[in-house]
Amino acid sequence: MKNHIDFITLGCSKNLVDSEKVIRQLEAKGYTVAHDSDNPQGEIAIINTCGFIGDAKEESINMILQFAEKKKRKKLHKLLVMGCLSERYKDDLQKEIPEVDKFYGKFDFEALINDLIVETQCIASLQNTHPDWLDRTLTTPPHYAYLKISEGCNRTCAYCAIPIITGKHISRPMEDLEEEVKRLVAEGVKEFQLIAQDLSYYGLDLYKRLALPELVERLARIEGVEWLRLHYAYPAHFPYELLRVIRETPNVCKYLDIALQHISDNQLKLMRRHITKAETIELIERIRREVPGIHLRTTLMVGHPGETEQDFEELKDFVRWAKFERMGAFTYSNEDDTYSDKHYKDDIPLEVKQARLDELMAIQQEISAEINQQKIGKILKVIIDREDNDYYYGRTEFDSPEVDPEVLIDKKTERYCGLDPQSPEQYAIPCQSRNDLFVGQFYDVEITGADDFDLFGKIKES
């Protein structure tokens, strides 16, 4: 299909925001864009790649090769690649995959669009619209969006290639962020996930102070913002004023994503995290003390060079103590040109890394199940994200899209069956399915059951 673009986004939500901004510009120039289509049919493909860790790089390369093969078979006219992997390995990729017409860096948005227009001679169908880079075409459900408040990172973690790819931390002005939120609210967005490589650092470059608490307060005051949720804070030099904002502001979710990576002083030093075990424990205790009921999400790493059995035992004990409501973990992979790559030997066998990861996640699974059981009988505010023939799927303020558990609401309920829940055999009688809930709307839900990760509930009847 001429001037039809299949746009594929890989990696994190920060990449997704970039894609949404580029897609809006392309649409304004007259292109038809399909995002992450199950059946790509366009004559042009653009792949926004991830280059963070080994698995992500492999996924990006495989996607490029898939479309390169399509181009070989004359099923694709033009193939363009952008994003983190392209930023970092542009020259190597061009040599290895010559089917790609051009590789663009992480932020070469305008060059990509201009080159494409020259090549395809596409005539803008929206002559009277002049979108700026605050405008986006949402690829998420229309009731929520990601809001990227900064680019880059000034931290010097030993294992991380992000600063190499994205450069120094650059905060976006508060006025721009407020304007972007207002535009998105006008389009129907109710929930915002604030994202950055490092939320904690926000404002130091622009305002010479840790300005995240002020930014959150300003965004929360915008009419129509129902939920604000915070992702990717950094533990060192944490902006403690943020805790008051979370505690006192009703539409700021009691949720914080703060990547800790490890707990043993040995590993924290080798990782160059600029924080100690004692300081980390003090941080968690203070967060929980100042924001009762907060749900913490963290990310941990196993198998970093120099991780001893004692280090790993400390990490397991820490996870049991902290009882994180949400936790992810991954194995160390050596990244070119990082401090770890230059100064350490990747000395932990892959099978040991994987065994440690499995053991850590098994501990977390038990913790998650215990926390979920404690929610049975509670009434929670839930937003509905989607539905199928059997369930509505929603989330509480403690659940971020894509990465956290869901609340499942059975469409066949006692309200419609008129049956006694104490007599399970009665449920053989067909029930009428409820169809009176709407995606993007909030409801009070009574939690009636739980498994290790998800919750089950029913609408609280008035």
C-alpha positions in Angstrom: 0.0 0.0 0.0 1.6 3.2 -1.2 2.4 5.8 1.6 1.2 3.3 4.2 3.8 2.8 7.0 4.1 -0.1 9.4 5.7 1.3 12.5 7.1 -1.2 15.0 8.2 -0.2 18.5 10.5 -2.4 20.6 11.8 -1.8 24.1 10.6 0.5 26.9 7.8 3.0 27.2 10.2 5.8 26.6 10.7 4.4 23.1 6.9 4.3 22.7 6.6 8.0 23.4 9.2 8.7 20.7 7.2 6.5 18.3 4.0 8.3 19.1 5.5 11.7 18.4 7.0 10.6 15.1 3.8 8.9 14.0 1.9 12.1 14.6 4.3 14.0 12.3 4.0 11.4 9.6 0.2 11.4 9.7 0.3 15.2 9.3 2.4 14.7 6.2 -0.2 12.5 4.6 1.0 9.0 5.5 -1.2 6.3 6.9 0.5 4.6 9.9 -0.2 1.3 11.5 1.5 0.6 14.8 2.7 -2.9 15.8 0.3 -4.4 13.3 -0.3 -8.2 13.4 -0.5 -8.1 9.6 1.9 -5.5 8.2 0.9 -4.5 4.6 2.6 -1.2 4.1 5.3 -0.6 1.5 7.3 1.3 4.1 8.4 -0.1 7.5 10.0 1.9 10.4 11.5 0.0 13.3 12.2 1.8 16.6 14.8 -0.4 18.3 16.0 -1.1 21.8 19.6 -1.5 22.7 19.6 -1.8 26.5 20.5 -5.5 27.3 21.4 -8.6 25.3 17.8 -10.0 25.0 16.5 -6.6 23.8 19.2 -6.2 21.3 18.6 -9.7 19.9 14.8 -9.0 19.6 15.6 -5.8 17.7 18.0 -7.5 15.3 15.6 -10.3 14.7 12.8 -7.8 13.9 15.1 -6.0 11.4 16.0 -9.2 9.8 12.4 -10.2 9.4 11.6 -7.1 7.5 14.8 -7.3 5.6 13.8 -10.7 4.3 10.5 -9.2 3.3 12.3 -6.5 1.3 14.5 -9.1 -0.4 11.2 -10.8 -1.6 10.0 -7.4 -3.0 7.2 -7.3 -0.4 8.6 -4.1 1.0 9.7 -0.9 -0.7 11.6 0.9 2.1 13.0 -0.1 5.5 14.1 2.4 8.0 15.5 1.8 11.5 15.8 4.2 14.4 16.2 4.1 18.2 18.8 3.0 20.7 20.3 0.0 18.8 20.6 2.1 15.7 22.2 5.0 17.7 24.8 2.7 19.1 25.7 0.3 16.3 24.7 2.3 13.2 27.9 1.6 11.1 28.0 -2.1 12.0 24.3 -2.7 11.3 24.6 -1.0 7.9 27.4 -3.3 6.9 25.6 -6.4 8.2 22.1 -5.7 7.0 22.3 -3.7 3.7 18.6 -4.2 3.0 17.9 -1.4 5.5 17.7 1.8 3.5 19.0 4.0 6.3 19.7 3.8 10.0 18.9 6.8 12.2 20.1 7.7 15.7 18.0 7.8 18.8 16.8 11.4 18.2 17.1 11.9 14.5 13.3 12.2 14.1 13.2 15.2 11.8 15.9 13.8 9.5 13.9 10.5 9.1 10.7 12.3 8.3 12.4 14.7 5.8 14.2 12.0 4.0 11.0 10.0 3.7 9.1 12.9 2.3 11.8 13.5 -0.3 11.9 9.8 -1.3 8.2 9.2 -1.5 7.0 12.7 -2.5 4.0 12.3 -0.2 1.7 15.3 -0.3 0.3 16.3 3.1 -3.4 15.6 3.5 -3.6 17.9 6.5 -2.5 21.1 4.9 -4.0 23.3 7.7 -2.4 21.4 10.6 1.0 22.1 11.9 1.7 19.7 14.8 4.6 20.4 17.0 6.5 17.9 19.0 4.1 18.1 21.9 1.5 16.4 19.8 1.3 12.6 19.7 -0.8 9.8 18.2 -1.4 7.5 21.1 -0.7 3.8 20.6 -2.0 3.0 24.1 -5.7 2.7 25.0 -7.1 6.3 24.8 -7.6 6.6 28.6 -3.9 6.4 29.6 -0.5 7.7 28.3 3.1 7.8 29.1 4.7 11.2 29.8 8.5 11.4 29.3 9.8 14.2 31.5 13.5 14.0 30.6 16.0 12.4 28.4 19.4 10.9 29.1 21.1 10.1 32.4 24.0 11.6 34.4 24.5 8.5 36.6 27.6 6.3 36.1 26.3 2.8 36.9 29.0 0.4 35.9 26.8 -2.0 33.9 24.6 0.5 32.1 24.9 1.7 28.4 22.0 4.1 28.5 24.2 7.2 29.1 26.3 6.1 26.1 23.2 5.9 24.0 21.1 8.9 25.2 23.8 11.3 26.5 23.5 13.6 29.5 20.3 14.2 31.5 18.1 16.9 29.9 14.9 17.9 31.8 11.9 19.1 29.8 10.5 22.5 31.0 7.5 22.2 33.3 5.5 24.5 31.0 5.9 22.1 28.1 4.9 19.1 30.2 1.8 20.9 31.5 0.8 21.8 27.9 1.3 18.2 26.7 -0.8 16.9 29.6 -3.6 19.4 28.8 -3.6 18.4 25.2 -3.8 14.7 26.1 -6.6 15.3 28.7 -8.5 17.1 25.9 -8.3 13.9 23.9 -9.7 11.8 26.7 -6.6 10.7 28.7 -7.2 10.3 32.4 -4.1 8.5 33.6 -0.5 9.4 33.2 2.6 7.4 33.8 5.6 9.8 34.4 8.7 8.2 32.9 12.3 9.0 32.6 15.6 7.2 32.8 16.0 8.9 36.2 13.0 10.7 37.6 14.9 11.7 40.8 17.3 13.9 38.8 14.5 16.0 37.2 15.2 19.8 37.3 18.8 19.9 38.4 19.9 21.0 34.9 17.1 23.5 34.3 16.3 24.8 37.8 19.4 23.9 39.8 17.2 21.9 42.3 15.4 18.6 42.6 12.2 19.8 41.0 10.2 16.5 40.7 7.9 17.2 43.6 7.0 20.6 42.2 6.4 19.1 38.7 4.1 16.4 40.1 2.1 18.9 42.1 1.7 21.2 39.0 0.6 18.3 36.8 -1.8 17.0 39.5 -3.6 20.3 39.5 -4.6 20.0 35.8 -8.3 19.4 35.5 -9.1 16.0 34.2 -6.0 14.2 35.5 -7.3 11.3 37.5 -4.2 9.4 38.2 -0.4 10.2 38.0 2.0 7.3 38.6 5.8 7.5 38.9 8.3 5.3 37.2 12.1 4.9 37.4 13.2 6.9 40.4 16.9 6.5 41.4 17.7 5.8 45.1 20.7 8.0 45.6 20.0 11.6 46.4 16.2 10.8 46.5 13.9 13.9 46.5 12.2 13.2 49.8 9.7 16.1 49.4 8.1 13.8 46.8 6.8 11.6 49.6 4.7 14.5 51.0 3.3 15.1 47.5 2.3 11.4 47.1 0.8 11.2 50.5 -1.2 14.5 50.3 -2.3 14.6 46.6 -5.3 12.4 46.0 -4.7 11.8 42.2 -1.1 10.9 42.7 -1.0 7.1 43.0 0.5 5.6 46.0 3.0 3.9 43.8 6.7 4.3 43.2 9.0 2.5 40.8 12.5 2.7 42.1 15.2 0.4 40.7 17.6 -0.7 43.4 19.5 -3.4 41.5 21.2 -5.0 44.6 21.7 -4.7 48.3 25.1 -6.0 49.3 27.7 -3.3 49.8 30.1 -5.3 47.8 27.8 -5.3 44.7 26.6 -1.7 45.2 30.2 -0.5 45.1 31.1 -2.6 42.1 28.0 -1.4 40.3 28.9 2.2 41.2 25.4 2.9 42.6 26.6 5.6 45.0 24.5 4.2 47.9 25.0 1.7 50.7 23.0 -1.1 52.1 22.2 0.8 55.2 21.1 3.9 53.2 18.9 1.7 51.0 17.2 0.2 54.0 16.7 3.6 55.5 15.2 4.9 52.3 12.6 2.1 52.1 11.7 2.5 55.7 11.2 6.2 55.3 9.1 5.8 52.1 6.8 3.3 53.8 6.6 5.4 57.0 5.7 8.6 55.2 3.4 7.1 52.6 1.3 4.4 54.4 -0.1 1.9 51.9 2.4 2.8 49.1 3.2 0.0 46.7 6.9 -0.2 45.7 8.1 -1.6 42.4 11.8 -2.4 42.0 14.2 -4.1 39.7 17.1 -6.2 40.8 20.1 -7.7 39.0 21.8 -11.0 39.6 25.1 -12.2 38.2 26.9 -8.9 38.0 30.7 -9.5 38.0 32.0 -10.2 41.4 28.6 -11.3 42.9 29.4 -13.9 45.5 27.1 -16.5 47.1 27.1 -14.3 50.2 26.1 -11.3 48.1 23.2 -13.3 46.6 22.1 -14.6 50.1 22.0 -11.0 51.2 19.8 -10.1 48.3 17.4 -12.9 49.0 17.2 -11.9 52.7 16.6 -8.3 51.6 13.7 -9.3 49.3 12.1 -11.3 52.1 12.4 -8.3 54.4 11.3 -5.5 52.0 8.3 -7.5 50.7 8.1 -5.4 47.5 4.6 -5.3 46.1 6.0 -5.4 42.6 9.5 -6.7 41.6 11.2 -7.6 38.4 14.7 -9.0 38.0 17.1 -9.8 35.2 20.5 -11.4 34.7 23.6 -9.3 34.0 24.7 -9.1 30.4 28.0 -7.4 29.4 27.4 -4.2 27.5 30.2 -2.8 25.2 32.1 0.2 26.5 30.5 0.3 29.9 32.6 0.5 33.0 31.9 -3.2 33.8 33.0 -4.1 30.3 36.3 -2.3 30.6 37.2 -3.1 34.2 35.5 -6.4 35.2 35.5 -10.0 33.9 32.0 -11.4 33.3 32.8 -14.2 35.7 29.4 -15.7 36.7 28.4 -18.7 34.5 25.1 -18.2 32.6 23.6 -21.2 34.3 24.4 -19.7 37.7 22.9 -16.4 36.8 19.7 -18.1 35.6 19.5 -20.3 38.7 19.8 -17.2 40.9 17.2 -15.3 38.9 14.7 -18.2 39.2 15.3 -18.5 42.9 14.8 -14.8 43.5 11.6 -14.7 41.5 10.3 -17.7 43.4 10.7 -15.8 46.6 8.9 -12.8 45.1 6.0 -15.0 43.9 5.3 -16.1 47.4 5.4 -12.5 48.6 3.1 -11.4 45.8 0.6 -14.1 46.7 0.6 -13.1 50.4 0.1 -9.4 49.6 -2.8 -10.3 47.2 -4.5 -12.4 49.8 -4.6 -9.4 52.1 -6.6 -7.5 49.5 -9.6 -9.9 49.5 -12.7 -8.2 50.8 -11.4 -4.6 50.2 -13.1 -2.1 47.9 -10.6 -0.7 45.4 -11.0 1.9 42.6 -10.4 0.2 39.3 -10.0 1.5 35.8 -11.1 -0.9 33.0 -8.4 -1.4 30.3 -10.0 -4.0 28.1 -12.5 -6.9 27.9 -13.0 -10.2 26.2 -15.9 -12.7 26.2 -15.4 -13.7 29.8 -13.8 -10.9 31.7 -13.3 -7.2 32.1 -9.6 -6.4 32.9 -8.8 -3.5 35.1 -6.1 -2.0 37.3 -6.0 -0.3 40.7 -3.8 2.7 41.5 -1.2 0.2 42.5 -0.9 -1.3 39.0 0.9 0.2 36.1 -0.1 -1.0 32.5 1.8 -3.8 30.9 4.1 -4.7 33.9 1.8 -5.1 36.9 -1.1 -7.4 37.9 -4.7 -6.9 36.7 -8.1 -7.1 38.3 -10.4 -9.6 36.5 -14.1 -9.0 36.7 -16.1 -12.0 35.6 -18.9 -11.0 33.2 -21.0 -13.8 34.6 -21.9 -12.7 38.1 -24.3 -13.7 40.9 -26.2 -10.5 40.2 -27.2 -11.8 36.8 -27.3 -15.5 37.7 -29.5 -15.0 40.8 -27.7 -18.0 42.4 -26.4 -18.7 45.8 -22.5 -18.5 45.8 -22.5 -21.1 48.6 -23.9 -23.7 46.2 -21.2 -24.0 43.4 -23.2 -26.8 41.6 -25.9 -24.2 40.8 -23.5 -22.5 38.4 -24.2 -25.1 35.8 -27.3 -23.0 35.0 -26.5 -20.5 32.2 -25.8 -17.0 33.4 -26.5 -13.8 31.6 -23.2 -11.9 30.9 -23.1 -8.3 32.2 -22.2 -5.8 29.5 -22.7 -2.6 31.4 -19.0 -1.7 32.1 -17.0 0.6 29.8 -13.3 0.6 28.9 -11.6 3.7 30.3 -14.1 4.2 33.1 -13.5 3.9 36.9 -15.5 1.6 39.1 -15.5 0.6 42.8 -14.6 -3.1 42.9 -14.8 -5.6 45.7 -11.9 -8.0 45.7 -13.3 -11.5 46.0 -10.3 -13.6 45.2 -6.6 -13.7 44.3 -3.9 -15.8 42.8 -0.1 -15.2 42.9 -0.3 -12.1 40.8 -3.8 -11.1 39.7 -6.9 -10.2 41.6 -10.6 -11.1 41.0 -13.4 -8.9 41.9 -17.0 -7.8 41.3 -18.5 -4.4 41.0 -19.7 -2.9 44.3 -23.4 -2.4 43.9 -24.8 0.9 45.1 
